[in-house]
Amino acid sequence: MKRIILVASVIVIIIIAVTVPFTMGSGRVDVQYLESMRLDPPDDYVEQLESIVRENDDPYVRERAVFTMTDIAIDGNETDQIVDFLKDLAMNEKDDNVRTAAYANVDLIRDLFPPESKGSLELSLDGDIRRGAAVEIVAEVSSTVDLEEAAIVGIISLPDGIAPVSDGVVKVKLAAGVPQRVGYDLRLDDTGEYIISFALKLSFDRIDYEVIHKGVYLAVSESGGDFFEMEPEE
């Protein structure tokens, strides 16, 4: 009888030794536990992994918990539940590896699930298109949300034969649904066919931003010409 009790006690001790690291809270979690969670995620995996990242003593475990959280959320199409947490880590975490992991996973999520576009860039031209003339290309920009930081819109590629007369890059404060117009004065010094590239950058916070690229086509002759807006090549 004593032998049976002793064997049973040993079994209990072994079970406790195996399970304690996985049940004593985030301070005792190890990478093996994270892998088991990755293979069979609990319903509250977000809360559990947030707790591990916030409270665990091992920086490597914290880093792996970030990747585990993202893997599970991507598989379950639940990335909206973790993006704000990852962005907070990417902006405020003190440990370099954990902060870098958070930033990398936000980038991964944005690549796989691009957010809906919030900005708009439309280009038009005022003036007579001919050699030696001055024209103005007008960029009309807008945002569907208020921006705390000014948007940046400007020319990113200007070919030879066309000379700038005004600043090529401008900062614009945008409020939701209120378009702004920015003009770029150019001089058409030579005849030919030209493509001018523009970009609009909207920054929503220190992590998330949107860049819109567009171009215009100009055909300049001695007495006239042609103009149209071009969508960027995919």
C-alpha positions as CSV (number, residue, x, y, z in Angstrom):
1,M,0.0,0.0,0.0
2,K,2.8,2.4,0.9
3,R,4.5,1.6,-2.4
4,I,1.3,2.5,-4.3
5,I,1.0,5.8,-2.4
6,L,4.7,6.6,-3.1
7,V,4.3,6.0,-6.8
8,A,1.1,8.1,-6.9
9,S,3.0,10.9,-5.1
10,V,5.8,10.8,-7.6
11,I,3.3,11.0,-10.5
12,V,1.6,14.0,-8.9
13,I,5.0,15.7,-8.4
14,I,5.9,15.1,-12.1
15,I,2.6,16.5,-13.2
16,I,3.1,19.6,-11.1
17,A,6.6,20.1,-12.3
18,V,5.5,19.9,-16.0
19,T,2.4,22.1,-15.6
20,V,3.6,24.8,-13.2
21,P,5.5,26.8,-15.8
22,F,2.3,27.0,-17.8
23,T,-0.1,27.8,-15.0
24,M,1.7,30.1,-12.6
25,G,1.0,33.3,-14.6
26,S,2.9,35.2,-17.2
27,G,6.1,35.3,-15.1
28,R,6.6,31.5,-15.5
29,V,5.5,31.1,-19.1
30,D,8.1,29.7,-21.6
31,V,8.4,29.4,-25.4
32,Q,7.1,25.8,-25.3
33,Y,3.8,27.1,-23.8
34,L,3.6,29.7,-26.5
35,E,4.0,27.1,-29.2
36,S,1.2,25.0,-27.7
37,M,-1.0,28.1,-27.6
38,R,-0.2,28.7,-31.2
39,L,-1.3,25.2,-32.2
40,D,-4.5,25.3,-30.1
41,P,-5.4,28.9,-29.3
42,P,-7.7,29.6,-26.4
43,D,-10.7,32.0,-26.8
44,D,-8.9,34.6,-24.7
45,Y,-5.5,34.3,-26.4
46,V,-5.3,38.1,-26.9
47,E,-5.7,38.8,-23.2
48,Q,-3.3,36.0,-22.2
49,L,-0.6,37.1,-24.6
50,E,-1.0,40.8,-23.8
51,S,-0.4,39.8,-20.1
52,I,2.7,37.8,-21.1
53,V,4.1,40.6,-23.1
54,R,3.5,43.1,-20.3
55,E,4.5,41.1,-17.3
56,N,6.9,38.3,-18.3
57,D,10.5,38.6,-17.0
58,D,12.2,37.0,-20.1
59,P,12.6,39.5,-23.0
60,Y,12.8,36.6,-25.5
61,V,9.5,35.1,-24.3
62,R,7.9,38.5,-24.6
63,E,9.2,38.9,-28.1
64,R,7.9,35.4,-29.1
65,A,4.6,36.2,-27.5
66,V,4.2,39.2,-29.9
67,F,4.8,36.9,-32.9
68,T,2.5,34.2,-31.5
69,M,-0.3,36.8,-31.1
70,T,0.1,38.0,-34.6
71,D,0.2,34.5,-36.1
72,I,-3.0,33.5,-34.3
73,A,-4.8,36.7,-35.2
74,I,-3.9,36.4,-38.9
75,D,-5.1,32.8,-39.0
76,G,-8.3,33.8,-37.4
77,N,-8.8,37.0,-39.4
78,E,-8.8,38.9,-36.1
79,T,-6.0,41.4,-36.6
80,D,-8.2,44.4,-35.7
81,Q,-8.2,43.1,-32.1
82,I,-4.4,43.4,-31.8
83,V,-3.2,46.3,-34.0
84,D,-3.7,49.0,-31.3
85,F,-1.8,46.9,-28.8
86,L,1.1,46.3,-31.2
87,K,1.2,50.0,-32.2
88,D,1.4,51.0,-28.5
89,L,4.3,48.6,-28.1
90,A,6.1,49.8,-31.2
91,M,5.9,53.4,-29.9
92,N,6.5,52.9,-26.2
93,E,8.2,49.6,-25.4
94,K,11.7,50.1,-23.9
95,D,13.1,46.7,-24.9
96,D,14.6,47.0,-28.4
97,N,13.7,43.5,-29.6
98,V,10.1,43.6,-28.3
99,R,9.6,47.0,-29.8
100,T,11.1,45.9,-33.2
101,A,8.9,42.8,-33.2
102,A,5.8,44.9,-32.6
103,Y,6.7,47.2,-35.4
104,A,7.5,44.4,-37.8
105,N,4.2,42.7,-37.0
106,V,2.2,45.9,-37.6
107,D,3.9,46.1,-41.0
108,L,3.1,42.5,-41.7
109,I,-0.6,43.0,-40.9
110,R,-0.8,46.1,-43.0
111,D,0.8,44.2,-46.0
112,L,-1.7,41.4,-45.6
113,F,-4.8,43.5,-44.8
114,P,-4.3,47.0,-46.2
115,P,-6.5,49.5,-44.5
116,E,-9.1,51.4,-46.5
117,S,-7.6,54.5,-48.2
118,K,-8.3,57.7,-46.4
119,G,-6.6,60.2,-48.7
120,S,-7.3,61.6,-52.2
121,L,-5.1,63.3,-54.7
122,E,-6.4,64.9,-57.9
123,L,-4.3,66.8,-60.4
124,S,-5.3,69.5,-63.0
125,L,-3.5,72.1,-65.0
126,D,-4.1,75.9,-65.6
127,G,-2.4,77.7,-68.4
128,D,-1.5,77.5,-72.1
129,I,0.6,74.4,-72.9
130,R,3.3,75.6,-75.3
131,R,7.0,76.1,-75.3
132,G,8.1,79.0,-73.1
133,A,4.8,79.3,-71.3
134,A,4.1,79.3,-67.5
135,V,1.6,76.9,-66.3
136,E,0.2,75.8,-62.9
137,I,-0.4,72.3,-61.9
138,V,-3.0,72.2,-59.1
139,A,-3.2,69.4,-56.6
140,E,-6.5,69.0,-54.8
141,V,-5.9,66.9,-51.7
142,S,-8.3,65.6,-49.0
143,S,-8.7,63.2,-46.1
144,T,-11.7,61.3,-44.7
145,V,-10.3,61.8,-41.1
146,D,-8.8,64.8,-39.3
147,L,-5.0,64.8,-39.3
148,E,-3.1,66.1,-36.3
149,E,0.1,66.3,-38.4
150,A,0.1,68.2,-41.7
151,A,-0.1,66.2,-44.9
152,I,2.8,66.5,-47.3
153,V,2.1,66.9,-51.1
154,G,4.6,67.6,-53.8
155,I,6.5,66.9,-56.9
156,I,8.8,63.9,-56.6
157,S,10.1,63.8,-60.2
158,L,10.5,66.7,-62.6
159,P,12.1,66.1,-66.0
160,D,14.6,68.2,-67.8
161,G,12.8,70.8,-70.1
162,I,10.4,71.9,-67.3
163,A,11.6,74.3,-64.7
164,P,10.1,74.9,-61.2
165,V,9.0,78.4,-60.4
166,S,7.5,77.7,-56.9
167,D,8.2,75.3,-54.1
168,G,7.8,71.7,-55.2
169,V,6.8,70.3,-51.7
170,V,4.1,71.8,-49.5
171,K,2.6,70.9,-46.1
172,V,-1.1,71.1,-45.8
173,K,-3.4,70.9,-42.7
174,L,-6.3,68.6,-43.5
175,A,-9.7,68.3,-41.7
176,A,-12.0,65.4,-42.5
177,G,-13.9,66.0,-45.7
178,V,-12.5,69.5,-46.4
179,P,-10.3,69.5,-49.6
180,Q,-7.4,71.8,-50.0
181,R,-5.8,73.1,-53.2
182,V,-2.1,73.5,-53.8
183,G,-0.6,75.1,-56.9
184,Y,2.8,74.4,-58.4
185,D,4.1,77.0,-60.9
186,L,6.2,75.6,-63.8
187,R,7.9,77.0,-66.9
188,L,7.8,74.9,-70.1
189,D,11.3,75.5,-71.4
190,D,11.3,73.0,-74.2
191,T,9.1,70.9,-76.5
192,G,8.6,67.2,-75.9
193,E,6.6,64.7,-73.9
194,Y,7.0,64.7,-70.2
195,I,5.8,62.9,-67.1
196,I,5.8,64.6,-63.7
197,S,5.3,62.5,-60.6
198,F,3.5,63.7,-57.5
199,A,3.0,62.1,-54.0
200,L,0.7,62.8,-51.1
201,K,1.6,61.5,-47.6
202,L,-0.9,61.3,-44.8
203,S,0.4,60.5,-41.3
204,F,-2.3,59.1,-38.9
205,D,0.0,58.5,-36.0
206,R,3.7,57.6,-35.5
207,I,3.2,54.2,-37.0
208,D,0.4,54.4,-39.6
209,Y,0.6,56.5,-42.7
210,E,-0.7,56.4,-46.3
211,V,1.2,57.5,-49.5
212,I,-0.6,58.2,-52.8
213,H,1.3,58.4,-56.0
214,K,0.1,60.0,-59.2
215,G,1.5,61.5,-62.3
216,V,0.7,63.9,-65.1
217,Y,1.5,63.6,-68.8
218,L,2.5,66.8,-70.7
219,A,3.0,67.0,-74.5
220,V,4.6,70.4,-75.3
221,S,4.9,71.9,-78.7
222,E,5.7,75.3,-80.1
223,S,2.1,76.3,-80.3
224,G,0.1,74.0,-78.1
225,G,0.1,70.7,-76.3
226,D,-1.8,68.1,-74.3
227,F,-2.2,67.2,-70.6
228,F,-3.8,64.3,-68.6
229,E,-3.6,62.7,-65.2
230,M,-2.0,59.3,-64.9
231,E,-2.6,56.6,-62.4
232,P,0.6,55.0,-60.9
233,E,1.7,51.7,-62.5
234,E,1.0,48.7,-60.3
